[in-house]
Amino acid sequence: MKSVKISNLFHLIMEVTIYALLVSAYLILVLHFLVDWLKELFTKQPGVYAFVAVLLMIGQAVGLERLTASLVHLARQRRE
């Protein structure tokens, strides 16, 4: 019972760490490649900017969660 709790805690820590690294990389990439375009959208077309911002947030949430889940699944397969 205790080893199951430790195993679950380890997997949770591993998943949170992977997700944090992926979010950091995503943020750096978006800031590096899209910052000028997003600033221009914000000043010239705020409605389009809002739509694009929501799409970026949804894409980040769905995409990074799926990627994290896949990586954790692969890590679990290798450990077993």
C-alpha positions in Angstrom: 0.0 0.0 0.0 2.8 2.4 0.9 4.7 1.6 -2.3 1.6 2.4 -4.4 1.3 5.8 -2.7 5.0 6.5 -3.3 4.7 5.4 -6.9 1.7 7.6 -7.5 3.5 10.5 -5.9 6.5 9.9 -8.1 4.3 9.9 -11.2 2.6 13.1 -10.2 5.9 14.9 -9.6 7.2 13.6 -12.9 4.1 14.8 -14.8 4.1 18.2 -13.1 7.9 18.6 -13.9 7.4 17.6 -17.5 4.4 19.9 -17.9 6.3 22.8 -16.3 9.2 22.3 -18.7 6.9 22.2 -21.7 5.0 25.3 -20.6 8.3 27.2 -20.2 9.4 26.1 -23.7 6.1 27.0 -25.2 6.2 30.5 -23.5 9.7 31.1 -24.8 8.8 30.1 -28.3 5.6 32.2 -28.4 7.4 35.2 -27.0 10.3 34.8 -29.4 8.3 34.2 -32.6 4.9 35.8 -32.1 5.4 38.8 -29.8 5.7 41.4 -32.6 2.7 40.0 -34.5 0.6 39.9 -31.3 1.5 43.5 -30.4 0.4 44.6 -33.9 -2.8 42.7 -33.6 -3.4 44.2 -30.1 -3.1 47.7 -31.4 -4.8 47.4 -34.8 -7.4 44.7 -34.4 -8.2 44.0 -30.7 -11.1 41.7 -31.6 -8.9 39.5 -33.7 -6.2 39.6 -31.0 -8.7 38.4 -28.4 -9.7 35.5 -30.6 -6.1 34.6 -31.4 -5.2 34.8 -27.7 -8.0 32.4 -26.7 -7.0 30.0 -29.5 -3.4 30.1 -28.2 -4.5 29.3 -24.7 -6.7 26.5 -25.8 -4.0 25.1 -28.0 -1.5 25.3 -25.2 -3.8 23.6 -22.7 -4.9 20.7 -25.1 -1.6 20.3 -26.9 0.7 20.3 -23.9 -1.6 18.1 -21.8 -1.7 15.5 -24.6 2.1 15.7 -25.0 2.6 15.4 -21.3 0.3 12.5 -21.0 2.1 10.7 -23.9 5.5 11.3 -22.4 4.3 10.0 -18.9 2.8 7.0 -20.6 6.0 6.2 -22.4 8.0 6.7 -19.1 5.6 4.3 -17.3 6.0 1.7 -20.0 9.8 1.8 -19.8 9.8 1.5 -16.0 7.5 -1.6 -16.0 
